[in-house]
């Protein structure tokens, strides 16, 4: 296994996830100028997309970046100061819901991969049986 290629692929995926979270922050700031405030919802597509495309670990990475973005930009007081208990509770619920969503998506990915492998094995068996039928 080429560890250099694996590491560069991992770093690329992490950077792409971070970029998507930064884009979500920018979109949320634009929405707030229109008096639409949905800071928690805007990050969910990034989290689910990262998990669906790159697995559970990248979903957790997206959750981490999203939580940092929420804490820094949208939870008063601004910056990494300690939030009020209600805001901290909202952030914890967001993290829990996002983790649950990633767990569900990862389970679906794993099941789909298993079914794909079983489908290939079944196709090989059917092909072998059809070839036997033709020779007899």
C-alpha positions, -999 to 999 in steps of 0.1 A, spaced: 0 0 0 13 34 -9 11 54 23 21 87 6 -9 85 -18 -32 75 11 -20 105 32 -23 129 4 -58 117 -4 -68 120 32 -54 155 34 -72 165 2 -105 152 17 -100 170 49 -92 202 31 -122 198 8 -144 192 39 -130 223 56 -136 244 24 -172 232 23 -177 242 59 -162 276 52 -186 280 22 -215 271 46 -203 298 70 -203 323 41 -238 312 30 -251 316 65 -237 351 68 -254 359 35 -287 345 48 -284 365 80 -282 397 59 -316 387 46 -328 381 82 -329 343 78 -310 327 106 -305 289 103 -269 284 114 -273 248 125 -292 236 94 -268 251 68 -240 227 80 -261 194 77 -257 190 39 -219 193 42 -218 167 71 -241 142 53 -223 147 20 -189 141 36 -201 110 53 -219 96 23 -189 102 -1 -159 96 22 -171 76 52 -178 80 89 -144 94 97 -148 123 73 -183 129 86 -169 133 121 -143 157 106 -171 177 91 -190 177 124 -158 190 141 -153 218 116 -190 227 117 -191 228 154 -160 251 155 -176 273 128 -208 275 147 -190 282 180 -168 309 166 -192 328 142 -227 322 154 -228 315 191 -227 347 211 -204 360 224 -184 360 192 -151 340 191 -142 311 212 -155 326 245 -176 303 266 -212 304 253 -243 306 275 -256 273 287 -286 273 263 -262 279 233 -239 252 245 -269 229 248 -280 237 212 -244 230 200 -244 196 219 -278 186 204 -265 196 169 -234 174 174 -255 145 187 -280 147 158 -252 151 132 -234 120 147 -266 100 146 -271 110 109 -235 100 101 -240 67 119 -272 60 98 -255 70 65 -224 49 73 -246 19 80 -263 23 47 -230 26 29 -217 -5 45 -249 -24 37 -247 -12 1 -211 -23 -2 -219 -58 12 -248 -61 -12 -226 -51 -41 -200 -77 -32 -227 -104 -28 -242 -93 -62 -208 -98 -79 -204 -133 -63 -239 -142 -74 -233 -130 -109 -201 -151 -111 -220 -182 -99 -248 -176 -124 -223 -172 -152 -205 -204 -142 -238 -223 -141 -248 -209 -175 -214 -219 -190 -219 -255 -175 -253 -257 -191 -239 -247 -225 -211 -274 -224 -235 -302 -215 
